[in-house]
Amino acid sequence: MNKKTQSQNKSEAKSSQPRTKNQEPRTHLASRDVVWTFTNKKELNKSQFIDYVERKVFRTIRKYQMLPKNKVITLKKNNSLNTAILKKIIETKFPVKLIPTTNNQQPTTNSDNLSQLAEDIFKNALKGNFKNTIPKNAPMSQLSDKEVELYAKLTNINGTKRKQDKKIQTLFDKFLKKNQDLELNIVKASKQIND
């Protein structure tokens, strides 16, 4: 076979495969790489999930103007997983100061997450109290316990998991199978009632 025939065969083989000029990279992750799947079936790998959590915290700070004028975030000093994660995320951009619980000074930032807020709102509603108990300075108020715990696992952060109310969590678990956004919906409904 001469050189001309060889080059023709190669070009024919290339042209027989359908190809677009600006072909998109493959977006579906291999199942072993997926660490988080959203309700809309969007999948994230480890680095994407870590970026998602960190961006969500900073987006919440910016959206609700939670940054103090001196740009120093103060947190209540404790061993909670929420505090450890929040400290790690925030100190990538701002100084963080931990305040002992015995100190009279109040922290500027709360480390409660979405699951804690939804549980507290539901507990209060069962008692007939519909007043807004949502702190205005909670950057993790858009992240669930599952998201927080997965972030901690992926970034090797240790801390004490929050204590959950077993009765409320049993009820939530039944609803979460059909409505994965239950906690977010509870918080949004509470905001609407109190506006």
Buried (B, 14 or more C-beta within 10 A) or exposed (E): EEEEEEEEEEEEEEEEEEEEEEEEEEEEBEEEEBBBEEEEEEBBBBEBBBEBBBEBBBEBBEEEEBBEEEEEBBBBBBEBBBBBBBBBBBEEBBEBBBBEEEEEEEBBBBBBBBBBBBBBBBBBBEEEEEEEBBBEBBBBBBBBBBBBBBBBEBBEBEBEEBEBEEEBBEBBEEEBEEEBEBBBEBBEBBEEEEE
